[in-house]
């Protein structure tokens, strides 16, 4: 074989490998590391539908477990040709790395951030009927009740180390109150326990709790961000009565770090277009979500900042999961 033929053959092989990495034959899979039915799952399905015109068929796979770590780890270690992206969140990329003693992936090195989908407040909600019997109508009312009845009530959360868990522990610390903790496997069972009276309160994602708030089953005492939210304009920020309280939930799309930059740009553009389309905006609005516009380097910088922020908060709260 001549040198020219050999080099030509090597060149074709390289081109084929590059094409395979950038245009895998398998359809794009969007992995949601939480159970079906929650706000991340719903958002993933909106984006999968909206981006399909540019990226082809997109399947959504729910891979819950270990507070989001199971699904995130699957994408972190995915092969170049498996064509997977992750609907990651503040838990998978900023909170969990500092909670779990044996953490399976590096949230900053193993992923390529594509696009920030949304930043939403959590909301402190109580069972409306139960709160009425206890005389709790506001956050100060709740604080006063907890001080008079330490360790008599329980709060629920979507799991150990979840944002709801961290929010409640921060609330207890700032108000010098005591409550028990009942963790559940996700937001939906935590809210179900709240509705049944099994727990008194939950710090939940606004998009998840909004239907029950609007129906009157749950009473919203406060949002967890520094400012009020347009979806609940009459609900105060918790910070208005508990100074220093500031927690938000965010989620966005991540690819494995091995995804070529050209594909990362293509994916980010397609998903951003889906978010910003009139149909996408309307669907997110019904969930109480305003889509974001941070992509690629800007999103990566945001993730690094959040990772550092929660390292400080979690170490200060001394929360750890085996």
N, C-alpha and C positions, 0 to 999 in steps of 0.2 A: 504493500500500500504506500502511495506517495505521501510526502509530508503535507502537501496541499489537501489531499483527500482526508488525511488524519485530522488536520486542523478544522476542516469543514465539518467532519463528523462530530468533533468535540463541540463546535459552535452550535450545531443543531441540537445536541443533547442539552447544552446549557439553556438554549432558548426554550426547549420543551419543559425543562425543570422549572424555569422561571414562570412559564405560562401556567403550569400546574399549580404553583404556589399562589399565583395571583388570581387564577380562574379555576378553582377546583371544581371537579365534576359534581360533587355533592351539593345539594341546595344549602343555602345559608341557614344555620340553626341559631336561634336566639334563646340562650339559656337563662331562665329565671330561677335564681337559687332559693325560691320561697314557694309555698303552696299556691295552687290556682285560686283565683278569686280576689286576691289582694290588689292594691293600687299598682304595684310594680308589674304584676301579671297583666292587668288590664291595659296599662301603658304599653307593655311589650306587644300586645296584640294589636293595638292601634298603630304602632310604628311598623310592625310586620306587614300590615295591610297597606299602609301608606307608602312604604318604600319598595314594595314588590315591583312596581312599574319600572324602577331603575335597577333593582338588584335581582329580580327574578323571585321565584317562590321562596318564602321564608317560613320555616316551621318554628313554633314556640315550644320549648321543652321545659317543664317544671322539674327542678332538681333540688328539692329542699333538703335540709340537714345541717346540723352544727351551726345554727345561726346564720346560714348563708354560705358557710365555708365549703360545703360539699360541692355545690354547683360552681362556685368561683374557682375552686381547685381544679375541677374538670376542664374549664376553659383555659386556666393558666398553663396546664400541661398538655393542651390539645396539640395534635400534630399540625403541620402547616397545611395539609390537604383536607383536614376535617371541617374547615370553614365554619367555625363557631364564634359567636360574640356573646358577651355577658351583659345582662341588665344588672350591673353592680350598684352598690349603694353605700351610704355612709357607714353602714355596719361592715360590709365586706372589705372596704378599702381604708377606713379610718378608725373604726372602733375595735373590731375583732382582733386585729394584729396585737393590740395591747391588752386584750382580755384573756386570750387563750395561751396557756403555757406551751403547748405543742402546736404551733400554727403551721399549716401545710404549704403556704406559698408566700412570696414577697409581693405585697400589693403595689409597690412602686416599680419594681424591676420586671415582674412577670407579665405586665399588661401594657397595652398601648391605649390610653384614653381616647375615645372617639368624640363623644358629644355628651354634654350635661343635659339631661332631659328636663329636670325640674328641681326646684328647691321649695319645699313646703314646710309650714310649721307643723309641729305636733299640737294637739289640743288636749287640755285637761278636761275629761268628761266624767260625769257621775250619773248613776241611775236616777232619773228625774223623780220617780215616785219615792225612792228611798231617801234621797236628799231632802225632799219636801218634809218628810217625817222627822228628819234630824235638824231641820231649820237651816240647811245649807243652801244658800243662793249665790254666794260669791266666793272667790278665793280666800279673802279674809275670814269669812264664816267657816270655811274648811279648816284653816289654820287654827282658829280658836277652838273648834271642836276637837281637833287632833291633840291639842295641848291639854285639854281637859280629859281626854280619853286616850292616853298613850297606849300603843300596842293593842288596841281594841278592834281596829279595823285593818283590812287588807287591801292592797292595790294589786291589780293584775297587769301583766305585760305579755308581749309576744314572745318572750323567752328570756333566759338568763343572758345578760349582756346586750339585749336589744336597746334601741334608743329609748323605748318606753321605760325600761328598767333604769337606765342611766338618768333619764329625766326625773323619775320618782326619787331616786337616791339623792340627786342634786337638790330637789325640792325639800326633802327631809333635812338635808344638811343646812340649807339656807334658812329654814323656818324653825330648826331645832325641834322637830316633831318625830314621832315614831309610828311606823306602820309595818305590818307583815307583808311579804311578797309572795304572790302566787304566779309562777310563770306558766305560760301556755305555748303550744306549738303554732305560733303565728297570731296575727291580728284578729282574724275572724273568731276563733274560740275565746280569745280574751274579751272581745266585745260581747259575745254570747253570755259569758260568765257575768259580765257587768249587768246586762239586761236582766238576768235571772236573779241578781242580788247576791251572787256568790262572792263578789268583791265590791268594794265601794267606789273605786275610781280606777281609771286607766289613762295613761298618757299615750294617745294614739295618733297616727298620721291623720291629718285633717281630711284627706281624700277618702280615707277608709271610714271615718266616723261621721262624715257629713250627712249621709242619708238618715241615720238614726237621730242625729241632732235635729234635722229638718222635720222628722216625723214626731218629735216631742218625746221620744223614748229616753233619750239622753239629754242631759243639761250640760252645755259647754260653759266652764267657769273661766277659762283663759287660754289664749294661744301662747306658744312657747318662744316665739320670736320677740324681738324688742318692739316691733310695731304691730298694729292690728292687721288683720287680713280682710281683703275685700269680700271674700266669701262669707265672712261673719263680722260685718262692720260694727256690730253692737257688742261684740265680745272683747273685753279688754285683754291686753297683754299681761301675762303673769308678772312680768317685770314691773308693772305699775304698782303692785303691792308687795312683791318679793324682789327686792333690788338685786341685780346681778344674774337673774335667771334668763338664759338665752340658749336655746337649743333648736336646731332645725333638722329636718330630714331631707336628704337629697338623693337622687339616683340618676344614673346615666349609663351609657353603653361603652363597653371596653372590649378590645380584641386581645388575643395573645400577643406578647411582645414580638413574636416572630412574623407577624403579618407585615408584608412590605408596605412602605410608606405610601406608595401610589394607591394601593387598595384601601389603606386607612383613610386617605383623603376621599376616595370614592364612596366608601361606606358612610363617613361622616356627613358628606354632602347629601346623600340620599336620605338619611335619617333626619337631618335637619330640615330638609324640604318637606318631609312627612309631618314633622312637628309644626312647621310654620304654614302649612296649607290651610285653607279655610275649613275643610272637613276635620283636619287634625286639631286645630285650635278649638273648634266647637266641642269636640269630644272631650278634650282635656278640660275645657271650661266647666262642663257638667260634673267633672270630678273635683272641681275647685282648684285646678292646677293651671298655672300660667307657664307655658314652655319657655325654656331658656335658649341662649344662643352661643354658649361657650363651646368651642370645639378644639380638638387636637391640643396644641401647646397651651392654650389658655385654660382648658379643662385640666390638663396635667398639672399645671401650676396650682390650680384650685385644690386638686386632690392632695398634693404635697402639703399644702397649708392645713387642710382639714386633718390629715394624718398627725401632724404635729400638735394641733389643738387638742385632739382627743387623747393623745399620749399624756398630756398634762392633766386633763380632767379625770381620766381613769386612774392614773397613779394617785391623784389627790383623793379620789373616792375609795381607793384600795379595793377595787373590784377585780376578782381573778377567777377564771374558770379552768378547771383541770382538762 
